[in-house]
Amino acid sequence: MLSPLQQAVDLIQKNNNILIVLPENLNGDSLGSSLALATALKNLNKKVELVSQDLVPDKLNFLAGRENLKNKISSWRDFIISVDTSKNKISRLRYEKENNVLKIFLASEQKMEERDIKLESGSFFYDLIISIDSPDLESLGGIFEDNTELFFNKPVLNIDHKASNEYFGEANLVEPTAAACAEIVAGLIEKLGSALIDAPSATALLAGLIAKTHSFQNSKTTPQALNLASLLIAKGAEQEKIIQNLYKTIPLNRLKLWGRLLSRVDFDRQNDIVWLWAAPEDFISTQTSPRELPFIMEEIDNLFPQIGLIFILWTDEAETIWALGRARQPELLQKISLELNGSLKNEKLLLKLIETDIESAKKKIFSTINYL
């Protein structure tokens, strides 16, 4: 039986039109890994398209090739209009565009009936889909939701390092012991060809490693990650440029929101839980929105690397209470999600709660955890 790595190599070698898809809430690891892989595949004369629902975060704009990232799949199949010409010879064809309507004119000596014309779907343009840093298809957001037929008709190579991955691909290159997807992708590129990692690709992969391990300071750091970092620097990776962009260009308004949340952090040492609360005025005064909270969750996770559970609660404009959670044990989040009808994406749990105040919401979540 072939190893997952060899299965991945075989899929890539026998397919030429490749779509690389990334999850919502782009980070340095998902983007850096995908850019390096896309470059390697293009050097193997593959046609590659890179797609994510999200735009590239400002702090990652230094990565070479990020301008090729699209936020939607442009065209993944043809649609064919077929005309039966056995009795109706077509002497002329023309078309016009009028008020967002395309009109096709066919000239024939015989009367043409509706039964002589049909619309059918053509073949899919892409041969292979590669998913990077996505524990499940739903974490791709609109990229999956708007193109489900494509995902169910073409093989998927699933590359990830999360233990919560659902192994949804035809081939699953999932390594929970890896520090980052960058570590897995580097091994895959090396297997495809030892000379395929150039200086820009090395920088992209090192950015992924540094982002995911918080500059090699958290528990995700492994000896293998450190050895890979050394190899990438030898290949021309620009470490100082990466640090400069990742950690010195965080938007000021996000830092202000982060500071306000930390000012009211509730650290439950006995139960190993960190609670934070964002008030409506926090978003107003910092000119931010709840969309910033997943990024802040990442920073808080790095600040408390050994904490079992982290929850950020907030109230929206309709006074509905929401909670964003993260856990050291992803299976615990899955259980909480089932009990409280939440949704899981990118190892984060989103809950919409029926409680009317923050304290009641905290008690509801806490009682659910104790029940489990």
C-alpha positions in Angstrom: 0.0 0.0 0.0 1.3 3.4 -1.0 2.1 5.9 1.8 0.1 9.2 1.9 3.1 11.0 0.6 3.4 8.7 -2.4 -0.3 8.9 -3.1 0.0 12.7 -3.1 2.9 12.6 -5.5 1.1 10.2 -7.8 -2.0 12.4 -7.9 0.1 15.5 -8.8 2.1 13.7 -11.5 -0.9 12.4 -13.4 -3.0 15.6 -13.3 -2.1 18.9 -15.1 -4.9 21.4 -14.2 -4.7 21.9 -10.5 -6.8 24.1 -8.1 -5.3 24.9 -4.7 -7.9 26.0 -2.2 -7.4 27.7 1.2 -9.6 28.1 4.3 -11.2 31.2 5.6 -9.1 33.5 7.9 -5.9 33.2 5.9 -2.8 32.9 8.0 1.0 32.8 7.2 1.0 29.0 7.2 -1.9 28.4 4.8 -0.8 31.1 2.4 3.0 30.5 2.6 2.6 26.8 2.0 0.2 27.2 -0.9 2.4 29.8 -2.6 5.5 27.6 -2.4 3.5 24.6 -3.7 2.0 26.6 -6.5 5.5 27.7 -7.6 6.8 24.2 -7.6 3.8 22.9 -9.6 4.2 25.6 -12.2 7.9 24.7 -12.5 6.7 21.1 -13.3 4.6 22.7 -16.1 1.3 22.3 -14.3 -1.5 24.9 -14.7 -2.3 26.1 -11.2 -5.0 28.4 -9.8 -4.9 29.5 -6.2 -8.2 30.5 -4.5 -9.3 31.7 -1.1 -12.5 33.4 0.0 -10.4 36.0 2.0 -8.1 38.7 0.7 -4.4 38.5 1.6 -3.8 40.1 5.1 -1.7 43.2 4.9 1.1 41.6 7.0 1.5 38.9 4.3 1.7 41.1 1.3 5.5 40.7 1.2 5.2 37.1 0.0 6.0 36.6 -3.6 3.1 35.4 -5.7 0.4 36.6 -3.4 -1.0 38.7 -6.3 -2.1 35.5 -8.0 -4.5 34.6 -5.2 -8.1 34.8 -6.4 -11.1 35.1 -4.1 -13.4 33.0 -6.2 -13.2 30.2 -8.8 -13.5 32.0 -12.1 -14.6 29.1 -14.4 -14.4 25.5 -13.6 -16.5 24.0 -16.4 -18.0 24.8 -19.8 -21.6 24.7 -20.7 -22.5 23.6 -24.2 -25.4 24.5 -26.4 -26.0 21.6 -28.8 -28.0 22.0 -32.1 -29.3 19.1 -34.1 -28.2 19.9 -37.7 -29.3 16.7 -39.3 -32.4 18.5 -40.7 -31.5 22.1 -40.0 -28.4 23.2 -41.7 -26.9 26.3 -40.1 -25.9 28.9 -42.7 -24.9 31.7 -40.3 -24.3 32.2 -36.6 -24.0 35.5 -34.7 -24.6 36.8 -31.2 -25.4 40.0 -29.4 -25.3 41.2 -25.8 -28.2 43.3 -24.7 -29.2 44.3 -21.1 -27.1 41.5 -19.5 -28.7 39.0 -21.9 -26.7 37.1 -24.5 -28.7 36.4 -27.7 -27.5 33.8 -30.2 -28.9 34.0 -33.7 -28.9 30.9 -35.9 -29.9 31.2 -39.6 -31.4 28.1 -41.2 -33.6 27.4 -44.2 -35.8 25.1 -42.2 -37.9 25.8 -39.1 -36.1 25.1 -35.9 -37.9 23.5 -32.9 -36.9 23.7 -29.2 -36.3 19.9 -29.3 -33.5 20.5 -31.7 -31.5 22.6 -29.1 -30.2 21.5 -25.7 -28.0 22.8 -23.0 -25.5 20.4 -21.4 -22.6 20.6 -19.0 -19.1 20.1 -20.4 -16.2 18.6 -18.7 -14.6 20.1 -15.6 -11.5 22.2 -16.2 -9.6 21.2 -13.1 -8.2 17.6 -12.8 -7.2 17.9 -9.1 -8.1 20.0 -6.1 -5.5 20.5 -3.3 -6.7 21.7 0.0 -4.2 23.2 2.4 -4.7 23.8 6.2 -8.4 22.9 6.1 -9.7 20.3 8.6 -12.9 19.9 6.7 -14.5 21.2 3.5 -16.8 23.6 5.3 -13.8 25.6 6.5 -13.3 26.7 2.9 -16.4 28.8 3.3 -18.0 30.1 0.1 -15.3 28.4 -2.1 -16.8 25.0 -1.2 -20.4 26.2 -0.7 -20.6 27.7 -4.2 -18.8 24.9 -6.0 -19.9 21.7 -4.2 -20.4 19.8 -7.5 -16.8 20.4 -8.4 -15.5 19.0 -5.1 -17.6 15.9 -5.4 -16.6 15.2 -8.9 -12.8 15.7 -8.8 -10.1 14.1 -6.6 -9.0 16.1 -3.6 -5.6 16.0 -2.0 -6.0 17.0 1.6 -2.9 18.5 3.2 -3.1 19.5 6.9 -1.5 19.1 10.3 -4.5 19.3 12.6 -5.6 16.3 14.6 -9.2 17.3 14.0 -8.9 16.8 10.3 -11.8 14.7 8.8 -9.7 13.0 6.1 -12.1 14.0 3.4 -9.7 13.7 0.4 -8.9 10.9 -2.0 -5.4 11.2 -0.6 -4.9 12.6 2.9 -1.4 14.0 3.6 -2.3 14.7 7.3 0.5 14.8 9.8 -0.7 15.9 13.3 2.8 15.7 14.7 4.0 18.3 12.1 4.6 21.9 13.4 2.8 23.4 10.4 1.5 22.7 6.9 4.7 24.3 5.7 6.6 21.4 7.1 4.4 18.9 5.2 4.4 20.9 2.0 8.2 21.2 2.1 8.5 17.4 2.3 6.1 17.0 -0.6 8.0 19.5 -2.8 11.3 17.8 -2.0 9.7 14.5 -3.1 8.5 16.1 -6.3 12.0 17.5 -7.1 14.9 18.5 -4.8 15.6 21.7 -6.8 12.0 23.0 -6.7 12.4 25.2 -3.6 13.9 28.6 -4.7 14.5 31.6 -2.5 11.0 33.1 -2.7 9.5 29.7 -2.0 11.8 29.1 0.9 10.7 32.5 2.3 7.1 31.5 2.0 7.6 28.2 3.8 9.6 29.8 6.5 6.9 32.4 7.0 4.4 29.5 7.5 6.7 27.9 10.1 7.3 31.1 12.0 3.6 32.1 12.0 2.4 28.8 13.2 5.0 28.3 15.9 5.0 32.0 16.9 8.7 32.4 16.0 9.5 28.9 17.3 8.4 29.8 20.9 5.3 27.7 21.4 4.5 24.0 21.9 4.1 23.4 18.2 7.9 23.7 17.7 9.6 20.4 17.0 13.3 19.5 16.2 12.1 18.8 12.7 10.7 22.3 12.4 14.0 23.8 13.5 16.0 21.7 11.1 13.6 22.7 8.2 14.0 26.4 9.2 17.8 26.0 8.9 17.5 24.4 5.5 15.2 27.1 4.2 17.5 29.9 5.3 20.3 28.1 3.5 18.1 28.2 0.4 17.7 31.9 0.7 14.7 32.4 3.0 14.6 36.0 4.3 14.1 35.5 8.0 14.4 39.2 9.0 11.9 40.3 6.4 9.4 37.7 7.7 9.8 38.8 11.3 9.5 42.5 10.3 6.2 41.9 8.5 4.6 39.3 10.7 5.2 41.0 14.0 5.7 44.7 13.3 2.8 45.4 11.0 -0.2 44.4 13.1 -2.9 47.0 12.5 -3.1 49.5 15.3 -6.9 49.2 15.8 -6.5 45.4 16.2 -3.9 46.0 18.9 -6.2 48.4 20.6 -9.0 45.8 20.6 -6.7 43.2 21.9 -5.6 45.4 24.7 -9.1 46.2 25.7 -9.9 42.5 25.9 -6.8 41.7 27.9 -7.8 44.4 30.4 -10.8 42.3 31.5 -9.4 38.7 31.0 -10.8 36.2 33.5 -8.2 33.3 34.0 -9.9 30.3 35.7 -6.8 28.4 36.8 -8.7 25.7 38.5 -10.6 24.7 35.3 -7.8 25.7 32.9 -10.0 28.2 31.0 -9.4 31.8 29.8 -12.5 34.0 29.4 -12.5 37.3 27.5 -15.4 39.6 26.7 -15.8 42.2 24.0 -18.3 44.9 24.6 -20.1 46.8 21.7 -18.2 49.9 22.6 -14.9 48.1 22.2 -15.6 47.6 18.5 -16.9 51.2 18.1 -14.0 52.9 19.9 -11.3 50.8 18.1 -13.1 51.0 14.7 -13.1 47.2 14.5 -15.7 44.4 14.2 -16.0 40.8 15.4 -14.2 39.7 12.2 -11.0 40.7 14.1 -11.6 38.2 16.9 -10.2 35.0 15.1 -6.9 36.8 14.7 -6.9 38.0 18.3 -7.7 34.4 19.3 -4.5 33.3 17.7 -2.5 35.8 19.6 -4.2 34.9 22.9 -3.5 31.3 22.1 0.2 32.1 21.8 0.1 34.2 25.0 -1.4 31.2 27.0 0.2 28.2 25.2 -0.7 25.7 27.9 -4.3 26.7 28.6 -6.9 24.1 27.8 -9.8 26.3 26.7 -10.1 29.9 25.5 -13.4 31.7 25.0 -14.1 35.2 23.7 -17.7 36.4 24.1 -19.4 39.4 22.6 -22.8 41.0 21.9 -23.8 42.0 18.4 -26.0 44.9 17.4 -29.2 42.8 17.9 -28.0 42.1 21.5 -27.4 38.4 20.6 -24.5 36.9 22.5 -21.9 35.0 20.6 -18.8 33.0 21.7 -15.6 32.0 19.9 -13.8 29.1 21.4 -10.5 27.2 21.0 -9.2 24.1 22.8 -6.0 22.2 23.2 -8.1 19.1 22.6 -10.2 19.6 19.4 -12.5 16.7 20.2 -13.7 18.7 23.2 -14.8 21.5 20.9 -16.7 19.0 18.8 -18.6 17.8 21.8 -19.4 21.3 22.9 -20.5 22.1 19.4 -22.9 19.2 19.3 -24.4 20.1 22.7 -24.9 23.8 22.0 -25.6 23.6 18.2 -22.4 25.5 17.2 -20.2 25.4 14.1 -16.5 24.4 13.8 -14.1 26.0 11.4 -10.3 26.0 11.4 -10.2 24.5 14.9 -12.4 27.3 16.3 -15.9 26.9 17.7 -18.6 29.6 17.0 -21.6 29.6 19.3 -24.8 31.6 19.1 -26.3 31.7 22.6 -29.9 32.3 23.8 -28.8 33.7 27.1 -29.5 37.4 27.7 -26.3 38.5 29.4 -22.6 37.6 29.3 -22.4 35.9 32.8 -25.4 33.6 32.0 -23.7 32.7 28.7 -20.4 31.9 30.5 -22.3 29.7 33.0 -24.1 27.9 30.1 -20.8 27.1 28.4 -19.2 26.1 31.7 -22.0 23.8 32.7 -21.8 22.1 29.3 -18.1 21.5 29.7 -18.6 20.0 33.2 -21.4 17.8 31.8 -19.1 16.5 29.1 
